[in-house]
């Protein structure tokens, strides 16, 4: 039995990059919602921040759904 170290390293690298990207995207969504709350407290509008936050959350959900699709298929 032999281990294909190149394939193992490739899987590790891709999973690390995707994990960091998803966490960063989710964090941007939370920051966008936080900006909306701050703007509402000051009496302003932050429609762009809310739209960006929802787009970040939608991209996270799409990435998770795609991962589940890859596992099931």
Secondary structure, DSSP 8 states (H G I E B T S, - for coil): ----HHHHHHHHHHHHHHHHHHHHHHHHHHHHHHHHHHHHHHT---HHHHHHHHHHHHHHHHHHHHHHHHHH-
